[in-house]
Amino acid sequence: MAKRKQARETTHGSDRLSIRIDLVSGARIGPGKVAILEEIARSGSISAAGRVLRMSYRRTWELVEELNTSFGVPVVATAAGGNGGGGAVLTPAGQMIIARYRAIETDAAEAARAHLMVLSQICGAKAP
């Protein structure tokens, strides 16, 4: 696990990959949707996640619905609002999507590190 964490940390301040996964089923997941899921997990709210990510509630909700529909199982479960307030939580599928996406991202960054260094050198940038 420490290896994975280290790999992600080294990619944020330097050259990095951006991964978008297009599954045969039609489901798509990338950095934006993963960020929404992570913010929902932190805040327990779709609207709060949208505010943190500077997205409208409508757009955030549309992306959550797209995830729920395209994966064929709910990834975010919601409770209706009211006096006690609503809320949202990740389902086990939502938690698994984040974990697998981050693992793919880390593994790809590790595999591409040497190539990114060469590309940086070609561009005249200092390699990390």
C-alpha positions as CSV (number, residue, x, y, z in Angstrom):
1,M,0.0,0.0,0.0
2,A,2.8,2.4,0.8
3,K,4.2,1.8,-2.7
4,R,0.8,2.8,-4.2
5,K,0.5,5.9,-2.1
6,Q,4.1,7.0,-3.0
7,A,3.4,6.5,-6.7
8,R,0.3,8.8,-6.6
9,E,2.1,11.4,-4.6
10,T,5.0,11.6,-7.0
11,T,2.7,12.1,-10.0
12,H,0.8,15.1,-8.6
13,G,3.7,17.6,-8.6
14,S,5.1,16.4,-11.9
15,D,4.2,14.9,-15.2
16,R,1.2,12.6,-14.8
17,L,-1.3,10.5,-16.6
18,S,-5.0,11.1,-16.7
19,I,-7.0,7.9,-16.9
20,R,-10.5,7.4,-18.3
21,I,-11.9,4.0,-18.5
22,D,-14.5,3.1,-21.1
23,L,-16.0,-0.3,-20.3
24,V,-17.6,-2.5,-22.9
25,S,-20.9,-2.2,-21.0
26,G,-20.9,1.5,-21.8
27,A,-19.9,2.6,-18.3
28,R,-17.3,5.3,-18.2
29,I,-15.3,6.4,-15.3
30,G,-12.6,9.1,-15.0
31,P,-11.1,11.6,-12.6
32,G,-14.2,13.8,-12.4
33,K,-16.6,11.0,-11.5
34,V,-14.1,9.5,-9.1
35,A,-13.8,12.9,-7.4
36,I,-17.5,13.1,-7.1
37,L,-17.7,9.7,-5.5
38,E,-14.9,10.6,-3.1
39,E,-16.5,13.9,-2.1
40,I,-19.9,12.1,-1.5
41,A,-18.1,9.6,0.7
42,R,-16.5,12.5,2.7
43,S,-19.5,14.7,3.0
44,G,-22.5,12.4,2.8
45,S,-24.1,14.8,0.3
46,I,-24.4,15.1,-3.4
47,S,-25.0,18.9,-3.2
48,A,-21.9,19.3,-0.9
49,A,-19.8,17.3,-3.3
50,G,-20.9,19.5,-6.1
51,R,-20.1,22.7,-4.1
52,V,-16.6,21.4,-3.3
53,L,-16.0,20.5,-6.9
54,R,-17.5,23.8,-8.1
55,M,-20.3,21.9,-10.1
56,S,-23.9,22.7,-10.1
57,Y,-26.2,20.4,-8.1
58,R,-27.9,19.4,-11.4
59,R,-24.6,18.4,-13.1
60,T,-23.4,16.5,-10.0
61,W,-26.7,14.7,-9.8
62,E,-26.6,13.8,-13.5
63,L,-23.2,12.3,-13.2
64,V,-24.3,10.3,-10.2
65,E,-27.3,9.0,-12.1
66,E,-25.1,8.1,-15.0
67,L,-22.9,6.1,-12.8
68,N,-25.8,4.3,-11.1
69,T,-27.4,3.5,-14.5
70,S,-24.3,2.6,-16.5
71,F,-22.9,0.2,-13.9
72,G,-26.2,-1.5,-13.5
73,V,-26.1,-1.3,-9.8
74,P,-26.4,1.7,-7.5
75,V,-23.0,3.2,-6.7
76,V,-24.6,6.0,-4.6
77,A,-27.6,5.5,-2.4
78,T,-29.7,8.5,-1.4
79,A,-32.2,9.4,1.3
80,A,-34.9,12.0,0.7
81,G,-34.5,15.4,2.3
82,G,-36.9,17.0,4.8
83,N,-36.7,18.1,8.4
84,G,-33.9,15.6,9.2
85,G,-32.2,16.3,5.9
86,G,-31.3,13.9,3.2
87,G,-28.0,12.4,2.4
88,A,-26.0,10.2,0.2
89,V,-23.7,7.3,0.8
90,L,-21.5,5.1,-1.4
91,T,-22.6,1.6,-1.8
92,P,-20.0,-1.2,-1.8
93,A,-20.0,-0.9,-5.6
94,G,-19.2,2.8,-5.3
95,Q,-16.4,2.1,-2.9
96,M,-15.0,-0.6,-5.2
97,I,-15.1,1.7,-8.2
98,I,-12.9,4.2,-6.4
99,A,-10.5,1.6,-5.1
100,R,-10.1,-0.1,-8.5
101,Y,-9.8,3.2,-10.4
102,R,-7.1,4.5,-8.0
103,A,-5.3,1.1,-8.3
104,I,-5.3,1.4,-12.1
105,E,-4.2,5.0,-12.0
106,T,-1.3,4.1,-9.7
107,D,-0.2,1.1,-11.7
108,A,-0.4,3.0,-15.0
109,A,1.7,5.9,-13.5
110,E,4.3,3.5,-12.3
111,A,4.5,1.8,-15.7
112,A,4.7,5.2,-17.5
113,R,7.2,6.9,-15.2
114,A,10.3,6.3,-17.4
115,H,8.4,7.3,-20.6
116,L,7.1,10.5,-19.0
117,M,10.7,11.4,-18.0
118,V,11.9,11.1,-21.6
119,L,9.0,13.1,-22.9
120,S,9.7,15.8,-20.3
121,Q,13.3,15.9,-21.4
122,I,12.3,16.2,-25.1
123,C,10.1,19.2,-24.1
124,G,13.0,20.8,-22.3
125,A,11.4,20.4,-18.9
126,K,13.3,19.2,-15.9
127,A,12.6,15.6,-15.3
128,P,11.8,14.6,-11.7
